Amino acid sequence: MDLLMPQLGETVAEGKITKWFKSVGDTVKPGENLFEIETDKVTMEVPSTVAGTLSEVLITAGEVAPVGAIVGIIADGAGAAITAPLPAASKALRAQPATTVPVAVTVQPAKIDPFLEVRTPDRNFGAAKLPGGISITPLARRLASEAGIDLSRLRGTGPHGRVVARDIEDAPRPSRAVAAVEGPGAGEVKALFDSDSYEEVPLDGMRKTIATRLTQAVTVPHFYLTLDVNIDRLLALREQANAAAPKDVEGRPAYKVSINDFVVRGLALALRHVPEANAIWAGDRILKFRHSDIGVAVALDGGLITPVIRQAERKTLSEISNEVKELADRARSKKLKPTDYQGGSSAISNLGMYGVREFTAIINPPHSTIFAVGAARRQPIETETGEVSFATMLGVTASCDHRVIDGAVGAKLLGTLQRLLQDPVTILV
């Protein structure tokens, strides 16, 4: 049986084996851990699904391999590998050096056993799913990444409409204008500086993925809208809610609601009030969602990740608060599952804790909006009676994908969020 590098997310194209729990010649039982892998987002142990003997290790600890690559082989008791003949794509990936595989391509997770599978031609080496249910082989996906080809526009000629390597070879290449987004190569950049004036820092998996995703984001036609939100009433309500939180025997509160939790809940409700904004671009169509799944940007060492609060419009502030904290903790320890950070139509990025008053955020595809939240500040405002008083104001900037959201719709969504935050009791009901 061939042991595969599993697919752990729509943007994960490779993983590093950090540890083998078994050595060549060791007996393997179903459920026993074989190896540990690390990607830019998660670290997890991969168990065996069959009994046998580990007869070969192809990718050793510390090496990187692409998703779907064969990392080892389990043989039966007689020493014969538990496997069927490999398709051509499998042989190509087995021969491909792991360190030369390009980084993330946005495809849907494979609808197969995420860890191990018996190699048979009709399973086609772990083909992953594209929008519309069309599958693509790992080799074709790698070739598409190298050529910068948009997978959503491909039509497959393989069995059952599967996208195969020849489809990539026949596909039109992107224009030079799109390719130029990536900028000059390392050699061109280094030639501008003295060799002793800098230190080279190799990219880790997370930084590679961030670079790839942001390069994709450049093709999204952004526009920006900014409003100030008076949060005096919100702050008062937050103080009351936290004071009323039940405590355990050690005096720890059951929850501690933050301003950001109000924003998450408020955005979830705003998307329900403006359903045309709860949608994303999907190549040749728009997907409109029934629930508000909101991503919350979490800063990590060397990068960031955006776990998603599912159906946030149905959750209380305390539930949102505790879920955000739990997801953030798991994100920092690389214990998130792919389902924790995939999907959603919008996200929130909050830099207020760093004193940033206002900024614009880059949309994380396939989201159609992201809301940048700055630091709260005291400033004078004119009251309804014409007098001047001081209020606590919060700057919020919406970045919108113009392919999905027009200016009026974006303004309506941001205005609805402003109204909800300024009258925070409406967020609780």
C-alpha positions as CSV (number, residue, x, y, z in Angstrom):
1,M,0.0,0.0,0.0
2,D,1.3,3.4,-0.9
3,L,1.3,6.0,1.8
4,L,0.4,9.4,0.5
5,M,1.0,13.0,1.6
6,P,-2.6,13.9,2.5
7,Q,-4.6,16.9,1.2
8,L,-5.1,19.2,4.3
9,G,-6.8,22.2,2.7
10,E,-7.7,24.0,-0.5
11,T,-4.6,26.1,-0.4
12,V,-2.1,23.5,0.8
13,A,0.1,22.0,-1.9
14,E,2.9,20.5,0.1
15,G,3.8,19.3,3.6
16,K,6.9,18.5,5.6
17,I,7.4,15.1,7.3
18,T,8.7,16.0,10.7
19,K,8.8,12.6,12.3
20,W,8.4,8.9,11.4
21,F,6.9,6.8,14.2
22,K,7.8,3.6,12.4
23,S,11.0,2.4,10.9
24,V,11.6,0.2,7.9
25,G,10.8,-3.4,8.9
26,D,8.4,-2.5,11.7
27,T,5.0,-4.1,11.9
28,V,2.1,-1.8,11.3
29,K,-1.5,-2.2,12.7
30,P,-4.6,-0.2,11.6
31,G,-4.9,3.0,13.6
32,E,-1.2,3.2,14.6
33,N,0.5,6.5,13.7
34,L,2.9,6.2,10.9
35,F,4.3,9.8,10.5
36,E,3.8,13.4,11.5
37,I,3.4,16.1,8.9
38,E,3.6,19.9,9.1
39,T,2.1,22.4,6.7
40,D,2.0,26.2,6.8
41,K,-1.3,25.8,8.7
42,V,-1.4,22.6,10.7
43,T,0.6,19.8,12.3
44,M,-1.0,16.4,12.5
45,E,-0.3,12.6,12.9
46,V,-1.2,10.3,10.0
47,P,-2.4,6.8,11.0
48,S,-2.4,3.6,9.0
49,T,-5.6,2.1,7.7
50,V,-4.1,-1.4,7.0
51,A,-2.0,-4.0,8.7
52,G,1.4,-5.0,7.2
53,T,5.1,-4.1,7.4
54,L,6.7,-0.7,6.6
55,S,8.9,-1.8,3.7
56,E,10.1,1.5,2.3
57,V,10.4,5.2,3.4
58,L,10.6,7.5,0.3
59,I,10.4,10.8,2.1
60,T,12.5,11.1,5.3
61,A,11.9,13.3,8.3
62,G,12.7,16.9,7.5
63,E,11.9,16.6,3.8
64,V,9.0,18.3,1.9
65,A,6.7,16.5,-0.5
66,P,3.7,17.6,-2.6
67,V,0.1,16.7,-1.7
68,G,-0.6,13.2,-3.2
69,A,3.1,12.2,-3.4
70,I,4.1,8.7,-2.2
71,V,6.0,9.0,1.0
72,G,6.3,5.3,1.9
73,I,5.1,1.8,1.2
74,I,3.4,-0.8,3.4
75,A,3.9,-4.5,2.4
76,D,2.0,-7.5,3.5
77,G,3.5,-10.2,5.7
78,A,5.2,-11.8,2.8
79,G,6.9,-8.6,1.8
80,A,4.7,-7.8,-1.2
81,A,3.5,-4.2,-1.5
82,I,-0.2,-3.8,-0.9
83,T,-0.8,-1.8,-4.1
84,A,-2.2,-2.0,-7.6
85,P,-0.2,-0.8,-10.7
86,L,0.5,3.0,-10.6
87,P,-1.1,5.3,-13.2
88,A,1.3,7.5,-15.2
89,A,0.6,10.5,-13.0
90,S,1.6,8.6,-9.9
91,K,4.9,7.5,-11.4
92,A,5.6,11.0,-12.4
93,L,5.1,12.4,-8.9
94,R,7.1,9.5,-7.4
95,A,10.1,10.6,-9.5
96,Q,9.6,14.3,-8.9
97,P,12.0,15.8,-6.3
98,A,10.0,17.1,-3.4
99,T,11.9,20.3,-3.1
100,T,11.0,21.5,-6.6
101,V,7.2,21.4,-6.2
102,P,5.5,24.9,-6.5
103,V,3.3,26.2,-3.7
104,A,-0.4,26.6,-3.2
105,V,-3.1,26.3,-5.9
106,T,-6.7,27.1,-4.9
107,V,-8.7,23.9,-5.5
108,Q,-11.3,22.1,-3.4
109,P,-10.2,19.4,-1.0
110,A,-10.0,15.9,-2.4
111,K,-13.2,13.8,-1.8
112,I,-11.2,10.7,-0.8
113,D,-9.7,9.2,2.3
114,P,-7.6,12.2,3.5
115,F,-4.7,10.0,4.7
116,L,-4.2,6.7,2.9
117,E,-5.7,4.9,0.0
118,V,-5.1,1.7,-2.0
119,R,-3.7,2.7,-5.4
120,T,-6.1,1.8,-8.2
121,P,-6.3,3.4,-11.6
122,D,-10.0,4.5,-11.3
123,R,-9.2,6.4,-8.1
124,N,-6.7,8.3,-10.3
125,F,-4.1,9.1,-7.6
126,G,-6.2,11.2,-5.3
127,A,-7.8,13.6,-7.8
128,A,-9.0,16.8,-6.1
129,K,-12.3,18.5,-6.8
130,L,-12.8,21.8,-8.7
131,P,-16.0,24.0,-8.6
132,G,-18.8,22.2,-10.4
133,G,-17.7,18.7,-9.2
134,I,-14.9,18.3,-11.9
135,S,-11.8,16.6,-10.6
136,I,-8.1,17.3,-11.4
137,T,-5.1,15.0,-11.0
138,P,-2.2,16.2,-8.8
139,L,0.1,16.2,-11.7
140,A,-2.2,18.4,-13.7
141,R,-2.6,20.7,-10.7
142,R,1.1,21.0,-10.3
143,L,1.6,21.9,-14.0
144,A,-1.2,24.4,-13.8
145,S,0.5,26.1,-10.9
146,E,3.8,26.3,-12.7
147,A,2.0,27.9,-15.8
148,G,-0.2,30.2,-13.7
149,I,-3.4,28.8,-15.3
150,D,-6.8,29.5,-13.8
151,L,-8.2,26.1,-12.9
152,S,-11.8,27.3,-12.8
153,R,-11.8,27.8,-16.5
154,L,-10.5,24.3,-17.5
155,R,-12.5,21.5,-19.1
156,G,-11.2,18.0,-18.6
157,T,-10.8,15.4,-21.3
158,G,-9.9,12.5,-18.9
159,P,-12.3,9.8,-17.6
160,H,-15.5,11.3,-16.2
161,G,-14.4,14.8,-17.3
162,R,-11.3,14.8,-15.1
163,V,-8.7,17.5,-15.8
164,V,-5.4,15.7,-16.8
165,A,-1.9,16.8,-17.7
166,R,-2.7,17.1,-21.5
167,D,-5.5,19.6,-20.7
168,I,-2.9,21.8,-19.0
169,E,-0.6,21.6,-22.0
170,D,-3.4,22.6,-24.3
171,A,-4.7,25.4,-22.1
172,P,-4.0,29.1,-23.1
173,R,-1.3,30.7,-20.9
174,P,-2.1,33.9,-18.9
175,S,-1.2,37.2,-20.4
176,R,2.1,38.8,-19.6
177,A,0.2,41.5,-17.6
178,V,-1.0,38.8,-15.2
179,A,2.3,37.1,-15.0
180,A,4.0,40.4,-14.3
181,V,2.2,40.6,-11.0
182,E,4.7,38.3,-9.4
183,G,7.5,40.7,-10.1
184,P,11.2,40.1,-10.8
185,G,13.0,36.9,-9.8
186,A,15.5,36.4,-7.0
187,G,18.5,36.8,-9.3
188,E,17.2,40.1,-10.7
189,V,16.6,41.5,-7.2
190,K,19.9,40.4,-5.7
191,A,21.8,41.9,-8.6
192,L,20.7,45.4,-7.4
193,F,22.5,45.0,-4.0
194,D,26.0,44.2,-2.8
195,S,26.2,40.6,-1.7
196,D,27.5,41.5,1.7
197,S,24.7,44.0,2.4
198,Y,21.9,41.5,3.2
199,E,21.1,38.1,4.7
200,E,19.0,35.6,2.7
201,V,16.1,34.1,4.7
202,P,14.5,31.0,3.0
203,L,10.7,31.1,2.8
204,D,8.8,28.7,5.0
205,G,5.5,27.1,3.9
206,M,3.3,29.7,5.5
207,R,5.2,32.7,3.9
208,K,5.0,30.9,0.5
209,T,1.3,30.4,0.8
210,I,0.7,34.0,1.9
211,A,2.7,35.3,-1.1
212,T,0.8,33.1,-3.5
213,R,-2.6,34.0,-2.0
214,L,-1.8,37.8,-2.1
215,T,-0.6,37.5,-5.7
216,Q,-4.0,35.9,-6.5
217,A,-5.7,38.7,-4.6
218,V,-4.1,41.3,-6.9
219,T,-6.4,40.2,-9.7
220,V,-9.5,41.0,-7.5
221,P,-10.8,44.5,-8.4
222,H,-10.9,46.1,-4.9
223,F,-12.8,49.3,-3.9
224,Y,-12.8,50.7,-0.4
225,L,-15.4,52.4,1.9
226,T,-14.8,53.9,5.4
227,L,-17.1,54.9,8.2
228,D,-16.6,56.0,11.8
229,V,-18.7,54.2,14.4
230,N,-19.7,55.7,17.7
231,I,-19.1,52.8,20.2
232,D,-19.9,54.6,23.5
233,R,-23.1,52.5,24.0
234,L,-21.3,49.4,22.9
235,L,-18.5,49.9,25.4
236,A,-21.1,50.4,28.2
237,L,-23.0,47.2,27.2
238,R,-19.8,45.3,26.9
239,E,-18.8,46.3,30.4
240,Q,-22.2,45.2,31.8
241,A,-22.0,41.9,29.9
242,N,-18.6,41.0,31.2
243,A,-19.5,42.0,34.7
244,A,-22.5,39.7,34.6
245,A,-20.4,36.7,33.3
246,P,-20.7,33.7,35.7
247,K,-17.5,32.6,37.3
248,D,-16.1,29.2,38.2
249,V,-14.8,28.0,41.6
250,E,-11.5,29.7,40.8
251,G,-13.1,33.0,40.0
252,R,-12.5,32.8,36.2
253,P,-15.4,34.3,34.1
254,A,-17.2,32.0,31.6
255,Y,-16.5,34.6,28.9
256,K,-15.0,38.0,28.3
257,V,-16.5,39.7,25.3
258,S,-14.3,42.0,23.2
259,I,-15.1,44.8,20.8
260,N,-14.1,42.4,18.0
261,D,-16.7,39.9,19.1
262,F,-19.4,42.6,18.7
263,V,-18.0,43.3,15.2
264,V,-18.2,39.7,14.2
265,R,-21.8,39.4,15.4
266,G,-22.7,42.7,13.9
267,L,-21.2,41.8,10.5
268,A,-23.0,38.4,10.5
269,L,-26.3,40.2,11.1
270,A,-25.5,42.9,8.5
271,L,-25.0,40.2,5.9
272,R,-28.4,38.8,6.7
273,H,-29.9,42.3,6.2
274,V,-28.0,42.8,2.9
275,P,-28.1,39.2,1.5
276,E,-26.8,40.3,-1.9
277,A,-23.5,41.1,-0.2
278,N,-23.2,37.6,1.3
279,A,-21.8,36.2,-1.9
280,I,-18.5,35.4,-3.7
281,W,-17.2,35.2,-7.2
282,A,-16.8,31.7,-8.6
283,G,-15.3,32.2,-12.1
284,D,-18.4,32.0,-14.3
285,R,-21.0,32.5,-11.6
286,I,-21.7,34.1,-8.2
287,L,-22.4,32.0,-5.1
288,K,-24.9,33.4,-2.6
289,F,-24.9,32.0,0.9
290,R,-27.7,31.1,3.3
291,H,-25.6,31.7,6.5
292,S,-23.0,34.2,7.6
293,D,-19.6,32.5,7.9
294,I,-17.1,35.1,9.1
295,G,-13.3,34.7,9.0
296,V,-11.3,36.3,11.8
297,A,-7.6,37.1,11.0
298,V,-5.2,35.7,13.6
299,A,-1.6,36.8,13.7
300,L,1.0,33.9,14.0
301,D,4.7,33.8,14.2
302,G,5.8,34.4,10.6
303,G,2.3,35.0,9.1
304,L,-1.4,34.9,9.7
305,I,-4.4,32.6,9.3
306,T,-8.1,33.3,9.1
307,P,-10.3,30.7,10.9
308,V,-14.0,30.9,10.2
309,I,-16.9,31.3,12.6
310,R,-19.7,29.3,11.0
311,Q,-23.3,30.6,11.1
312,A,-22.2,33.5,13.2
313,E,-25.7,35.0,13.0
314,R,-27.0,32.2,15.1
315,K,-24.5,32.5,17.9
316,T,-24.5,34.6,21.0
317,L,-21.7,37.0,21.8
318,S,-20.4,34.8,24.5
319,E,-20.4,31.8,22.1
320,I,-18.5,33.9,19.4
321,S,-16.1,35.1,22.0
322,N,-15.2,31.7,23.3
323,E,-15.0,30.2,19.8
324,V,-12.7,32.9,18.5
325,K,-10.3,32.4,21.5
326,E,-10.4,28.6,21.0
327,L,-9.7,28.9,17.3
328,A,-6.9,31.4,17.9
329,D,-5.2,29.1,20.4
330,R,-5.4,26.1,18.0
331,A,-4.1,28.3,15.2
332,R,-1.0,29.3,17.1
333,S,-0.3,25.7,18.0
334,K,-1.0,24.6,14.4
335,K,-3.9,22.3,15.5
336,L,-6.5,23.7,13.2
337,K,-8.3,21.4,10.8
338,P,-8.8,22.4,7.1
339,T,-12.6,22.9,7.8
340,D,-11.7,25.5,10.5
341,Y,-10.2,27.9,8.0
342,Q,-11.9,27.1,4.6
343,G,-14.9,28.9,3.2
344,G,-16.7,32.0,4.3
345,S,-17.7,35.1,2.3
346,S,-16.2,37.8,4.5
347,A,-13.6,38.4,7.1
348,I,-12.5,40.8,9.8
349,S,-8.9,42.1,10.3
350,N,-8.4,44.1,13.6
351,L,-5.2,46.0,14.2
352,G,-6.7,48.3,16.9
353,M,-4.6,46.6,19.6
354,Y,-1.5,47.9,17.8
355,G,-2.7,51.5,17.9
356,V,-3.5,51.6,14.1
357,R,-6.2,54.1,13.6
358,E,-7.3,53.2,10.1
359,F,-6.1,50.9,7.3
360,T,-7.3,49.0,4.2
361,A,-7.1,45.2,4.1
362,I,-6.6,42.9,1.1
363,I,-9.4,40.5,0.3
364,N,-8.6,36.9,0.9
365,P,-10.0,35.0,-2.1
366,P,-12.6,33.6,-2.5
367,H,-14.1,36.1,0.0
368,S,-15.8,39.2,-1.5
369,T,-15.3,41.5,1.5
370,I,-13.0,42.1,4.4
371,F,-13.5,44.7,7.2
372,A,-10.4,46.5,8.6
373,V,-11.0,47.6,12.2
374,G,-8.7,50.2,13.7
375,A,-8.2,51.5,17.2
376,A,-10.9,53.3,19.2
377,R,-10.2,57.0,19.8
378,R,-11.9,59.9,21.6
379,Q,-12.8,62.8,19.4
380,P,-15.2,65.7,19.4
381,I,-18.5,65.3,17.6
382,E,-21.5,67.5,17.0
383,T,-24.7,66.4,18.8
384,E,-28.2,66.5,17.4
385,T,-28.8,69.7,19.3
386,G,-25.8,71.4,17.7
387,E,-23.5,71.1,20.7
388,V,-20.1,69.6,20.8
389,S,-19.3,66.6,22.9
390,F,-16.6,63.9,23.0
391,A,-17.3,60.3,21.8
392,T,-15.4,57.1,21.3
393,M,-15.1,56.5,17.6
394,L,-14.0,53.3,15.8
395,G,-12.8,53.5,12.2
396,V,-14.0,50.6,10.0
397,T,-13.0,50.2,6.3
398,A,-14.6,47.7,4.0
399,S,-12.7,46.3,1.0
400,C,-15.1,45.0,-1.6
401,D,-14.7,42.8,-4.7
402,H,-16.4,44.9,-7.4
403,R,-17.2,41.8,-9.5
404,V,-19.7,40.8,-6.8
405,I,-20.6,43.9,-4.9
406,D,-21.4,47.3,-6.4
407,G,-20.7,50.5,-4.6
408,A,-24.2,51.0,-3.3
409,V,-24.4,47.5,-2.0
410,G,-21.1,47.9,-0.2
411,A,-22.2,51.2,1.3
412,K,-25.5,49.6,2.4
413,L,-23.6,46.7,4.1
414,L,-21.1,49.0,5.9
415,G,-23.9,51.4,6.9
416,T,-25.9,48.5,8.4
417,L,-22.9,47.3,10.4
418,Q,-22.5,50.9,11.7
419,R,-26.1,51.1,12.7
420,L,-25.9,47.8,14.6
421,L,-22.8,48.7,16.4
422,Q,-24.1,52.1,17.4
423,D,-27.3,50.5,18.8
424,P,-25.7,47.3,20.2
425,V,-28.9,46.1,21.9
426,T,-30.0,45.1,18.4
427,I,-27.0,42.7,18.2
428,L,-28.3,40.8,21.2
429,V,-31.8,40.1,19.9
